[in-house]
Amino acid sequence: MTETVGDSIRVKRVLDSAATWPGIWVTGRARADLIVRVAPPLAGLEVALQAPIGNRVAVTVDGATQTADVTPDAVTRLTFPVDGVSALGAQSFVMTVTTSDGFVPRLRDRASRDPRFLGVAMELSPIVAG
């Protein structure tokens, strides 16, 4: 599966079913492994995390791990350096996200019909060299 996230970031493969679309939602109490491919190559990556519930989230990008306590309805931003593997003008790296808790949207909002057990939403932003 290929999904464009932002201007130059493409998530090339989801290695398991713990990441769902649209956007990037990681399932509650789960681990999602992703292969990310970018062109042109990046110096770093900003990962913005958000959820309507409090959640402890561990994010690993290119081997570096950070853990954050996500506050309900607030954006938590993590910044990572990225080396990855470069080939043919693009760069690829592995990203892993683990959530400690989750929620079901339709149980929080009567208007929602979404039955998924969600942990955290992610937005990826490139950091270019310079």
Secondary structure by P-SEA (a helix, b strand, c coil): cccccccccccccccccccccccccccccbbbbbbbbbcccccbbbbbbbccbbbbbbbbcccbbbbbbccccbbbbbbbbbbccccccbbbbbbbbbbccccccccccccccccccccbbbbbbbbbcc
